[in-house]
Amino acid sequence: MSDTSEKKESNGCTEFKKCLEILHLMLDNEASDEQEQYLNSHIEACMYCFEQYEVEKQIRELLKVKLANQVVPSGLAQSIRTKVFQSA
């Protein structure tokens, strides 16, 4: 197995964990300018992280619209993510 394939995670991106962390910070409006610049640059070149970004953004937008002014169970977003990626 080559170094590249060993470094590559099963999802297809070696930077996925870092990107996911920054993505959540961005969607919560808590990312630094540098973090936002990094993620925006990365998702231009990485389709896997771009797709993850779009899914996360759509989930949050859907939750805002459908559950406005309602208490959301703490595990709901994760449950939705799991179901989305199981069916993909």
Summary of the structure (lengths in Angstrom):
residues: 88
radius of gyration: 14.8
end to end distance: 27.5
largest distance: 51.7
contacts: 194
relative contact order: 0.10
helix: 70%
strand: 0%
